[in-house]
Amino acid sequence: MFKFLFGNKAETPQVKRETQRETIERAQSEINEILATLSPKPRITIYPEEGSFTIDLPEQMPDEAKALPAPAASKD
């Protein structure tokens, strides 16, 4: 009815949804890429009964070493 006022709206492009397999493969690839650059390598613990894992990271990450140290807490 009001096409002459609002114009003919073109359909928005459809966004391809990622499947669960694609999500897991992408996340695994990203994690592996990051872990490959770390030295020393973090410890990875896998819990098969829960279907989860943990990554024990070092106290200080390489990129954090470049940051300024945190200010000392004042004792008031």
Phi and psi restraints in degrees (range 20) as a CNS / XPLOR table:
assign (resid 1 and name C) (resid 2 and name N)
       (resid 2 and name CA) (resid 2 and name C) 1.0 -107.4 20.0 2
assign (resid 2 and name N) (resid 2 and name CA)
       (resid 2 and name C) (resid 3 and name N) 1.0 27.2 20.0 2
assign (resid 2 and name C) (resid 3 and name N)
       (resid 3 and name CA) (resid 3 and name C) 1.0 -60.6 20.0 2
assign (resid 3 and name N) (resid 3 and name CA)
       (resid 3 and name C) (resid 4 and name N) 1.0 -32.1 20.0 2
assign (resid 3 and name C) (resid 4 and name N)
       (resid 4 and name CA) (resid 4 and name C) 1.0 -68.6 20.0 2
assign (resid 4 and name N) (resid 4 and name CA)
       (resid 4 and name C) (resid 5 and name N) 1.0 -26.1 20.0 2
assign (resid 4 and name C) (resid 5 and name N)
       (resid 5 and name CA) (resid 5 and name C) 1.0 -83.7 20.0 2
assign (resid 5 and name N) (resid 5 and name CA)
       (resid 5 and name C) (resid 6 and name N) 1.0 -47.3 20.0 2
assign (resid 5 and name C) (resid 6 and name N)
       (resid 6 and name CA) (resid 6 and name C) 1.0 -96.6 20.0 2
assign (resid 6 and name N) (resid 6 and name CA)
       (resid 6 and name C) (resid 7 and name N) 1.0 -6.6 20.0 2
assign (resid 6 and name C) (resid 7 and name N)
       (resid 7 and name CA) (resid 7 and name C) 1.0 77.2 20.0 2
assign (resid 7 and name N) (resid 7 and name CA)
       (resid 7 and name C) (resid 8 and name N) 1.0 170.3 20.0 2
assign (resid 7 and name C) (resid 8 and name N)
       (resid 8 and name CA) (resid 8 and name C) 1.0 -88.4 20.0 2
assign (resid 8 and name N) (resid 8 and name CA)
       (resid 8 and name C) (resid 9 and name N) 1.0 107.7 20.0 2
assign (resid 8 and name C) (resid 9 and name N)
       (resid 9 and name CA) (resid 9 and name C) 1.0 -71.6 20.0 2
assign (resid 9 and name N) (resid 9 and name CA)
       (resid 9 and name C) (resid 10 and name N) 1.0 125.1 20.0 2
assign (resid 9 and name C) (resid 10 and name N)
       (resid 10 and name CA) (resid 10 and name C) 1.0 -74.8 20.0 2
assign (resid 10 and name N) (resid 10 and name CA)
       (resid 10 and name C) (resid 11 and name N) 1.0 147.7 20.0 2
assign (resid 10 and name C) (resid 11 and name N)
       (resid 11 and name CA) (resid 11 and name C) 1.0 -66.2 20.0 2
assign (resid 11 and name N) (resid 11 and name CA)
       (resid 11 and name C) (resid 12 and name N) 1.0 141.7 20.0 2
assign (resid 11 and name C) (resid 12 and name N)
       (resid 12 and name CA) (resid 12 and name C) 1.0 -72.5 20.0 2
assign (resid 12 and name N) (resid 12 and name CA)
       (resid 12 and name C) (resid 13 and name N) 1.0 145.2 20.0 2
assign (resid 12 and name C) (resid 13 and name N)
       (resid 13 and name CA) (resid 13 and name C) 1.0 -64.9 20.0 2
assign (resid 13 and name N) (resid 13 and name CA)
       (resid 13 and name C) (resid 14 and name N) 1.0 141.2 20.0 2
assign (resid 13 and name C) (resid 14 and name N)
       (resid 14 and name CA) (resid 14 and name C) 1.0 -77.4 20.0 2
assign (resid 14 and name N) (resid 14 and name CA)
       (resid 14 and name C) (resid 15 and name N) 1.0 131.6 20.0 2
assign (resid 14 and name C) (resid 15 and name N)
       (resid 15 and name CA) (resid 15 and name C) 1.0 -91.2 20.0 2
assign (resid 15 and name N) (resid 15 and name CA)
       (resid 15 and name C) (resid 16 and name N) 1.0 128.3 20.0 2
assign (resid 15 and name C) (resid 16 and name N)
       (resid 16 and name CA) (resid 16 and name C) 1.0 -75.2 20.0 2
assign (resid 16 and name N) (resid 16 and name CA)
       (resid 16 and name C) (resid 17 and name N) 1.0 123.2 20.0 2
assign (resid 16 and name C) (resid 17 and name N)
       (resid 17 and name CA) (resid 17 and name C) 1.0 -78.9 20.0 2
assign (resid 17 and name N) (resid 17 and name CA)
       (resid 17 and name C) (resid 18 and name N) 1.0 139.6 20.0 2
assign (resid 17 and name C) (resid 18 and name N)
       (resid 18 and name CA) (resid 18 and name C) 1.0 -80.5 20.0 2
assign (resid 18 and name N) (resid 18 and name CA)
       (resid 18 and name C) (resid 19 and name N) 1.0 134.1 20.0 2
assign (resid 18 and name C) (resid 19 and name N)
       (resid 19 and name CA) (resid 19 and name C) 1.0 -76.4 20.0 2
assign (resid 19 and name N) (resid 19 and name CA)
       (resid 19 and name C) (resid 20 and name N) 1.0 166.1 20.0 2
assign (resid 19 and name C) (resid 20 and name N)
       (resid 20 and name CA) (resid 20 and name C) 1.0 -61.0 20.0 2
assign (resid 20 and name N) (resid 20 and name CA)
       (resid 20 and name C) (resid 21 and name N) 1.0 -40.1 20.0 2
assign (resid 20 and name C) (resid 21 and name N)
       (resid 21 and name CA) (resid 21 and name C) 1.0 -61.8 20.0 2
assign (resid 21 and name N) (resid 21 and name CA)
       (resid 21 and name C) (resid 22 and name N) 1.0 -44.9 20.0 2
assign (resid 21 and name C) (resid 22 and name N)
       (resid 22 and name CA) (resid 22 and name C) 1.0 -64.1 20.0 2
assign (resid 22 and name N) (resid 22 and name CA)
       (resid 22 and name C) (resid 23 and name N) 1.0 -38.8 20.0 2
assign (resid 22 and name C) (resid 23 and name N)
       (resid 23 and name CA) (resid 23 and name C) 1.0 -62.7 20.0 2
assign (resid 23 and name N) (resid 23 and name CA)
       (resid 23 and name C) (resid 24 and name N) 1.0 -46.8 20.0 2
assign (resid 23 and name C) (resid 24 and name N)
       (resid 24 and name CA) (resid 24 and name C) 1.0 -65.4 20.0 2
assign (resid 24 and name N) (resid 24 and name CA)
       (resid 24 and name C) (resid 25 and name N) 1.0 -43.8 20.0 2
assign (resid 24 and name C) (resid 25 and name N)
       (resid 25 and name CA) (resid 25 and name C) 1.0 -63.2 20.0 2
assign (resid 25 and name N) (resid 25 and name CA)
       (resid 25 and name C) (resid 26 and name N) 1.0 -39.9 20.0 2
assign (resid 25 and name C) (resid 26 and name N)
       (resid 26 and name CA) (resid 26 and name C) 1.0 -66.4 20.0 2
assign (resid 26 and name N) (resid 26 and name CA)
       (resid 26 and name C) (resid 27 and name N) 1.0 -45.5 20.0 2
assign (resid 26 and name C) (resid 27 and name N)
       (resid 27 and name CA) (resid 27 and name C) 1.0 -63.9 20.0 2
assign (resid 27 and name N) (resid 27 and name CA)
       (resid 27 and name C) (resid 28 and name N) 1.0 -42.3 20.0 2
assign (resid 27 and name C) (resid 28 and name N)
       (resid 28 and name CA) (resid 28 and name C) 1.0 -62.6 20.0 2
assign (resid 28 and name N) (resid 28 and name CA)
       (resid 28 and name C) (resid 29 and name N) 1.0 -42.0 20.0 2
assign (resid 28 and name C) (resid 29 and name N)
       (resid 29 and name CA) (resid 29 and name C) 1.0 -62.4 20.0 2
assign (resid 29 and name N) (resid 29 and name CA)
       (resid 29 and name C) (resid 30 and name N) 1.0 -42.9 20.0 2
assign (resid 29 and name C) (resid 30 and name N)
       (resid 30 and name CA) (resid 30 and name C) 1.0 -65.4 20.0 2
assign (resid 30 and name N) (resid 30 and name CA)
       (resid 30 and name C) (resid 31 and name N) 1.0 -42.8 20.0 2
assign (resid 30 and name C) (resid 31 and name N)
       (resid 31 and name CA) (resid 31 and name C) 1.0 -64.1 20.0 2
assign (resid 31 and name N) (resid 31 and name CA)
       (resid 31 and name C) (resid 32 and name N) 1.0 -46.2 20.0 2
assign (resid 31 and name C) (resid 32 and name N)
       (resid 32 and name CA) (resid 32 and name C) 1.0 -60.8 20.0 2
assign (resid 32 and name N) (resid 32 and name CA)
       (resid 32 and name C) (resid 33 and name N) 1.0 -38.9 20.0 2
assign (resid 32 and name C) (resid 33 and name N)
       (resid 33 and name CA) (resid 33 and name C) 1.0 -63.2 20.0 2
assign (resid 33 and name N) (resid 33 and name CA)
       (resid 33 and name C) (resid 34 and name N) 1.0 -41.0 20.0 2
assign (resid 33 and name C) (resid 34 and name N)
       (resid 34 and name CA) (resid 34 and name C) 1.0 -71.9 20.0 2
assign (resid 34 and name N) (resid 34 and name CA)
       (resid 34 and name C) (resid 35 and name N) 1.0 -46.2 20.0 2
assign (resid 34 and name C) (resid 35 and name N)
       (resid 35 and name CA) (resid 35 and name C) 1.0 -63.4 20.0 2
assign (resid 35 and name N) (resid 35 and name CA)
       (resid 35 and name C) (resid 36 and name N) 1.0 -30.5 20.0 2
assign (resid 35 and name C) (resid 36 and name N)
       (resid 36 and name CA) (resid 36 and name C) 1.0 -65.2 20.0 2
assign (resid 36 and name N) (resid 36 and name CA)
       (resid 36 and name C) (resid 37 and name N) 1.0 -25.8 20.0 2
assign (resid 36 and name C) (resid 37 and name N)
       (resid 37 and name CA) (resid 37 and name C) 1.0 -87.9 20.0 2
assign (resid 37 and name N) (resid 37 and name CA)
       (resid 37 and name C) (resid 38 and name N) 1.0 -12.8 20.0 2
assign (resid 37 and name C) (resid 38 and name N)
       (resid 38 and name CA) (resid 38 and name C) 1.0 -81.8 20.0 2
assign (resid 38 and name N) (resid 38 and name CA)
       (resid 38 and name C) (resid 39 and name N) 1.0 143.1 20.0 2
assign (resid 38 and name C) (resid 39 and name N)
       (resid 39 and name CA) (resid 39 and name C) 1.0 -146.0 20.0 2
assign (resid 39 and name N) (resid 39 and name CA)
       (resid 39 and name C) (resid 40 and name N) 1.0 120.3 20.0 2
assign (resid 39 and name C) (resid 40 and name N)
       (resid 40 and name CA) (resid 40 and name C) 1.0 -73.3 20.0 2
assign (resid 40 and name N) (resid 40 and name CA)
       (resid 40 and name C) (resid 41 and name N) 1.0 157.6 20.0 2
assign (resid 40 and name C) (resid 41 and name N)
       (resid 41 and name CA) (resid 41 and name C) 1.0 -70.5 20.0 2
assign (resid 41 and name N) (resid 41 and name CA)
       (resid 41 and name C) (resid 42 and name N) 1.0 138.3 20.0 2
assign (resid 41 and name C) (resid 42 and name N)
       (resid 42 and name CA) (resid 42 and name C) 1.0 -74.4 20.0 2
assign (resid 42 and name N) (resid 42 and name CA)
       (resid 42 and name C) (resid 43 and name N) 1.0 157.6 20.0 2
assign (resid 42 and name C) (resid 43 and name N)
       (resid 43 and name CA) (resid 43 and name C) 1.0 -85.3 20.0 2
assign (resid 43 and name N) (resid 43 and name CA)
       (resid 43 and name C) (resid 44 and name N) 1.0 132.2 20.0 2
assign (resid 43 and name C) (resid 44 and name N)
       (resid 44 and name CA) (resid 44 and name C) 1.0 -113.6 20.0 2
assign (resid 44 and name N) (resid 44 and name CA)
       (resid 44 and name C) (resid 45 and name N) 1.0 125.6 20.0 2
assign (resid 44 and name C) (resid 45 and name N)
       (resid 45 and name CA) (resid 45 and name C) 1.0 -113.5 20.0 2
assign (resid 45 and name N) (resid 45 and name CA)
       (resid 45 and name C) (resid 46 and name N) 1.0 128.6 20.0 2
assign (resid 45 and name C) (resid 46 and name N)
       (resid 46 and name CA) (resid 46 and name C) 1.0 -108.2 20.0 2
assign (resid 46 and name N) (resid 46 and name CA)
       (resid 46 and name C) (resid 47 and name N) 1.0 133.9 20.0 2
assign (resid 46 and name C) (resid 47 and name N)
       (resid 47 and name CA) (resid 47 and name C) 1.0 -114.9 20.0 2
assign (resid 47 and name N) (resid 47 and name CA)
       (resid 47 and name C) (resid 48 and name N) 1.0 88.9 20.0 2
assign (resid 47 and name C) (resid 48 and name N)
       (resid 48 and name CA) (resid 48 and name C) 1.0 -62.7 20.0 2
assign (resid 48 and name N) (resid 48 and name CA)
       (resid 48 and name C) (resid 49 and name N) 1.0 -34.7 20.0 2
assign (resid 48 and name C) (resid 49 and name N)
       (resid 49 and name CA) (resid 49 and name C) 1.0 -67.8 20.0 2
assign (resid 49 and name N) (resid 49 and name CA)
       (resid 49 and name C) (resid 50 and name N) 1.0 -26.4 20.0 2
assign (resid 49 and name C) (resid 50 and name N)
       (resid 50 and name CA) (resid 50 and name C) 1.0 -97.0 20.0 2
assign (resid 50 and name N) (resid 50 and name CA)
       (resid 50 and name C) (resid 51 and name N) 1.0 -17.4 20.0 2
assign (resid 50 and name C) (resid 51 and name N)
       (resid 51 and name CA) (resid 51 and name C) 1.0 72.0 20.0 2
assign (resid 51 and name N) (resid 51 and name CA)
       (resid 51 and name C) (resid 52 and name N) 1.0 35.7 20.0 2
assign (resid 51 and name C) (resid 52 and name N)
       (resid 52 and name CA) (resid 52 and name C) 1.0 -137.6 20.0 2
assign (resid 52 and name N) (resid 52 and name CA)
       (resid 52 and name C) (resid 53 and name N) 1.0 172.9 20.0 2
assign (resid 52 and name C) (resid 53 and name N)
       (resid 53 and name CA) (resid 53 and name C) 1.0 -149.8 20.0 2
assign (resid 53 and name N) (resid 53 and name CA)
       (resid 53 and name C) (resid 54 and name N) 1.0 159.8 20.0 2
assign (resid 53 and name C) (resid 54 and name N)
       (resid 54 and name CA) (resid 54 and name C) 1.0 -126.3 20.0 2
assign (resid 54 and name N) (resid 54 and name CA)
       (resid 54 and name C) (resid 55 and name N) 1.0 151.7 20.0 2
assign (resid 54 and name C) (resid 55 and name N)
       (resid 55 and name CA) (resid 55 and name C) 1.0 -121.3 20.0 2
assign (resid 55 and name N) (resid 55 and name CA)
       (resid 55 and name C) (resid 56 and name N) 1.0 115.7 20.0 2
assign (resid 55 and name C) (resid 56 and name N)
       (resid 56 and name CA) (resid 56 and name C) 1.0 -86.5 20.0 2
assign (resid 56 and name N) (resid 56 and name CA)
       (resid 56 and name C) (resid 57 and name N) 1.0 102.7 20.0 2
assign (resid 56 and name C) (resid 57 and name N)
       (resid 57 and name CA) (resid 57 and name C) 1.0 -83.2 20.0 2
assign (resid 57 and name N) (resid 57 and name CA)
       (resid 57 and name C) (resid 58 and name N) 1.0 154.3 20.0 2
assign (resid 57 and name C) (resid 58 and name N)
       (resid 58 and name CA) (resid 58 and name C) 1.0 -65.5 20.0 2
assign (resid 58 and name N) (resid 58 and name CA)
       (resid 58 and name C) (resid 59 and name N) 1.0 164.4 20.0 2
assign (resid 58 and name C) (resid 59 and name N)
       (resid 59 and name CA) (resid 59 and name C) 1.0 -57.0 20.0 2
assign (resid 59 and name N) (resid 59 and name CA)
       (resid 59 and name C) (resid 60 and name N) 1.0 -39.5 20.0 2
assign (resid 59 and name C) (resid 60 and name N)
       (resid 60 and name CA) (resid 60 and name C) 1.0 -131.5 20.0 2
assign (resid 60 and name N) (resid 60 and name CA)
       (resid 60 and name C) (resid 61 and name N) 1.0 126.9 20.0 2
assign (resid 60 and name C) (resid 61 and name N)
       (resid 61 and name CA) (resid 61 and name C) 1.0 -81.7 20.0 2
assign (resid 61 and name N) (resid 61 and name CA)
       (resid 61 and name C) (resid 62 and name N) 1.0 154.7 20.0 2
assign (resid 61 and name C) (resid 62 and name N)
       (resid 62 and name CA) (resid 62 and name C) 1.0 -55.8 20.0 2
assign (resid 62 and name N) (resid 62 and name CA)
       (resid 62 and name C) (resid 63 and name N) 1.0 -39.7 20.0 2
assign (resid 62 and name C) (resid 63 and name N)
       (resid 63 and name CA) (resid 63 and name C) 1.0 -74.2 20.0 2
assign (resid 63 and name N) (resid 63 and name CA)
       (resid 63 and name C) (resid 64 and name N) 1.0 -23.0 20.0 2
assign (resid 63 and name C) (resid 64 and name N)
       (resid 64 and name CA) (resid 64 and name C) 1.0 -75.5 20.0 2
assign (resid 64 and name N) (resid 64 and name CA)
       (resid 64 and name C) (resid 65 and name N) 1.0 -23.3 20.0 2
assign (resid 64 and name C) (resid 65 and name N)
       (resid 65 and name CA) (resid 65 and name C) 1.0 -65.7 20.0 2
assign (resid 65 and name N) (resid 65 and name CA)
       (resid 65 and name C) (resid 66 and name N) 1.0 -23.8 20.0 2
assign (resid 65 and name C) (resid 66 and name N)
       (resid 66 and name CA) (resid 66 and name C) 1.0 -82.7 20.0 2
assign (resid 66 and name N) (resid 66 and name CA)
       (resid 66 and name C) (resid 67 and name N) 1.0 -16.0 20.0 2
assign (resid 66 and name C) (resid 67 and name N)
       (resid 67 and name CA) (resid 67 and name C) 1.0 -78.7 20.0 2
assign (resid 67 and name N) (resid 67 and name CA)
       (resid 67 and name C) (resid 68 and name N) 1.0 158.9 20.0 2
assign (resid 67 and name C) (resid 68 and name N)
       (resid 68 and name CA) (resid 68 and name C) 1.0 -68.4 20.0 2
assign (resid 68 and name N) (resid 68 and name CA)
       (resid 68 and name C) (resid 69 and name N) 1.0 148.3 20.0 2
assign (resid 68 and name C) (resid 69 and name N)
       (resid 69 and name CA) (resid 69 and name C) 1.0 -68.5 20.0 2
assign (resid 69 and name N) (resid 69 and name CA)
       (resid 69 and name C) (resid 70 and name N) 1.0 154.0 20.0 2
assign (resid 69 and name C) (resid 70 and name N)
       (resid 70 and name CA) (resid 70 and name C) 1.0 -66.6 20.0 2
assign (resid 70 and name N) (resid 70 and name CA)
       (resid 70 and name C) (resid 71 and name N) 1.0 145.0 20.0 2
assign (resid 70 and name C) (resid 71 and name N)
       (resid 71 and name CA) (resid 71 and name C) 1.0 -65.9 20.0 2
assign (resid 71 and name N) (resid 71 and name CA)
       (resid 71 and name C) (resid 72 and name N) 1.0 146.5 20.0 2
assign (resid 71 and name C) (resid 72 and name N)
       (resid 72 and name CA) (resid 72 and name C) 1.0 -67.9 20.0 2
assign (resid 72 and name N) (resid 72 and name CA)
       (resid 72 and name C) (resid 73 and name N) 1.0 140.9 20.0 2
assign (resid 72 and name C) (resid 73 and name N)
       (resid 73 and name CA) (resid 73 and name C) 1.0 -70.2 20.0 2
assign (resid 73 and name N) (resid 73 and name CA)
       (resid 73 and name C) (resid 74 and name N) 1.0 132.2 20.0 2
assign (resid 73 and name C) (resid 74 and name N)
       (resid 74 and name CA) (resid 74 and name C) 1.0 -80.7 20.0 2
assign (resid 74 and name N) (resid 74 and name CA)
       (resid 74 and name C) (resid 75 and name N) 1.0 140.2 20.0 2
assign (resid 74 and name C) (resid 75 and name N)
       (resid 75 and name CA) (resid 75 and name C) 1.0 -101.7 20.0 2
assign (resid 75 and name N) (resid 75 and name CA)
       (resid 75 and name C) (resid 76 and name N) 1.0 97.4 20.0 2
